[in-house]
């Protein structure tokens, strides 16, 4: 049983949390203030009506990429987590820890071979050049989360289903997936938000403006010829507009995300 927190400890905790909150909110506050310079809300209207930005198109691109990547991650990570958690096969632990080692590798260190690979397959300036690498870089961490959750599901349920004649895929679909909903929702939230906010991979593989994502929309306002006060304000307005969808998505799913993160913390 946890000990009760004393008053002075509560004060210290609140002060530390407040300081962290202010630290994270400071850049956002600056962006809001800068986005209202000179023309106020007119900067947002100018961005939405900008002839080159086409926010509708870049929002669609990002939404399609994020959604497709999330669905792909759910399928791949579910299958892998089930195999590593409940099945026995040669070199199981070696393969699992090899995947976890990938978490320690900086993305920038593999960009050159990845670029060569994508170009050799003729995938440059396609959705596949974004979806596949984004999913690959997120998969190890999401696998760690889901496998830890699957480990908490009693093996007795799986054995009973197997005795009744259920196949491995039926066990996954009818038992593991329904019981793993909190962790799966967590994976969907992380996969979508991280895909939406990805900048480096679109910058590397996309040259056509028709495929620009929201993170590349700000490039329309960069460069020496755009360094006017109005353009700077519109740049900040653009950054705030493209941030809103991921914030809203997180706010509506944060309860499920917290449940998924803590559900596998204690094993039964």
C-alpha positions, -999 to 999 in steps of 0.1 A, spaced: 0 0 0 13 34 -9 23 58 18 3 91 20 20 121 5 27 148 30 17 185 24 52 197 17 58 168 -8 26 177 -26 37 213 -29 71 203 -43 54 180 -68 30 207 -79 58 232 -83 79 208 -104 49 199 -126 40 236 -130 75 244 -141 75 216 -166 41 227 -179 54 263 -184 85 250 -201 64 231 -226 38 258 -231 64 286 -236 71 278 -273 34 273 -280 26 307 -264 53 324 -285 38 308 -316 3 320 -308 16 356 -301 37 357 -333 8 343 -354 -13 373 -344 13 399 -353 3 427 -376 -30 413 -391 -43 393 -361 -66 365 -372 -62 377 -408 -30 357 -409 -49 325 -405 -73 336 -432 -44 344 -455 -29 310 -449 -62 292 -456 -65 312 -488 -29 311 -499 -26 301 -536 4 278 -531 -1 262 -496 -33 242 -504 -38 232 -468 -67 209 -478 -43 188 -500 -15 186 -475 -40 177 -447 -54 149 -469 -19 136 -476 -10 136 -439 -43 120 -429 -40 93 -455 -4 85 -446 -11 86 -409 -42 64 -412 -26 39 -435 5 37 -414 -15 32 -382 -36 3 -397 -4 -13 -410 12 -10 -376 -18 -25 -359 -17 -56 -381 20 -61 -380 25 -54 -343 -5 -75 -333 9 -105 -352 44 -100 -339 34 -94 -303 12 -125 -303 41 -146 -317 67 -133 -292 43 -135 -262 24 -168 -267 42 -189 -292 75 -209 -291 99 -209 -321 136 -210 -326 157 -179 -317 126 -162 -303 143 -142 -277 173 -133 -299 149 -120 -326 129 -100 -301 159 -83 -285 174 -77 -319 142 -57 -327 145 -38 -294 181 -29 -302 167 -10 -332 153 15 -307 188 26 -299 197 34 -335 193 70 -345 171 74 -376 196 98 -392 223 71 -392 203 49 -416 189 76 -439 216 71 -466 210 33 -471 173 38 -467 174 65 -494 193 42 -517 169 14 -511 138 35 -517 152 50 -549 163 15 -562 128 2 -558 114 33 -577 93 45 -547 105 81 -546 77 106 -545 51 80 -537 30 73 -506 48 40 -501 81 59 -496 66 75 -465 43 48 -451 67 19 -451 97 37 -434 75 55 -409 59 22 -399 92 4 -397 107 30 -374 77 29 -350 72 -8 -350 98 -19 -323 85 5 -296 49 -4 -303 58 -41 -303 74 -36 -268 41 -21 -255 18 -47 -270 39 -77 -261 41 -66 -224 3 -63 -224 -2 -97 -241 21 -113 -214 -5 -104 -188 -33 -124 -205 -35 -159 -189 -23 -188 -210 -52 -209 -197 -75 -190 -220 -54 -198 -250 -51 -235 -241 -88 -238 -236 -95 -223 -270 -69 -246 -286 -85 -276 -270 -118 -265 -285 -101 -265 -320 -93 -229 -325 -63 -221 -347 -36 -196 -338 -53 -168 -359 -86 -175 -343 -71 -173 -308 -55 -140 -318 -88 -126 -333 -113 -139 -307 -92 -137 -275 -61 -116 -277 -74 -87 -298 -106 -82 -277 -87 -84 -244 -59 -62 -258 -81 -33 -268 -65 -7 -243 -30 -15 -256 -42 -15 -292 -59 19 -289 -26 31 -274 -7 18 -304 -32 35 -327 -29 69 -309 9 68 -309 11 55 -345 -12 82 -358 3 112 -339 39 102 -347 30 97 -384 12 130 -385 41 148 -370 69 131 -390 91 156 -408 124 140 -417 111 112 -439 88 134 -460 116 159 -464 139 132 -477 116 113 -500 91 139 -514 100 163 -541 65 168 -556 44 195 -540 13 173 -546 26 149 -520 36 174 -494 25 166 -458 15 192 -432 50 192 -417 63 204 -451 36 231 -455 58 255 -436 85 254 -463 62 277 -484 70 305 -460 108 299 -456 136 314 -476 151 349 -478 124 363 -501 97 354 -476 113 370 -445 88 398 -442 68 404 -410 36 393 -426 51 361 -439 67 353 -405 33 357 -389 17 335 -415 44 309 -409 35 307 -372 -2 306 -382 5 276 -405 24 258 -377 -5 262 -353 -31 251 -379 -13 219 -388 -8 211 -350 -45 213 -342 -56 179 -356 -30 159 -337 -38 178 -304 -76 171 -309 -70 135 -317 -48 131 -286 -73 149 -263 -101 125 -274 -80 94 -269 -57 103 -240 -78 82 -215 -73 51 -236 -37 59 -242 -30 61 -204 -48 28 -198 -28 12 -225 5 24 -211 -2 13 -176 -22 -19 -183 8 -41 -188 28 -26 -160 16 -52 -134 16 -89 -143 -12 -111 -130 
